[in-house]
Amino acid sequence: MAQGLSNKEIAGVMWLSDRTVERHLTSLYRKIGVARRSEATAYALRRGVV
């Protein structure tokens, strides 16, 4: 995600469906308290995850 990949591209790399990736990202956003991909990326950068 932080590399700029779309959900479809992530799904292809991880051998998952697009919908599965979407569900996992939605769950991640909820857990870290963000609303969109750019906020999640910023969150990861601030905490040294990426």
Secondary structure by P-SEA (a helix, b strand, c coil): ccccccaaaaaaaacccaaaaaaaaaaaaaaaccccaaaaaaaaaaaccc
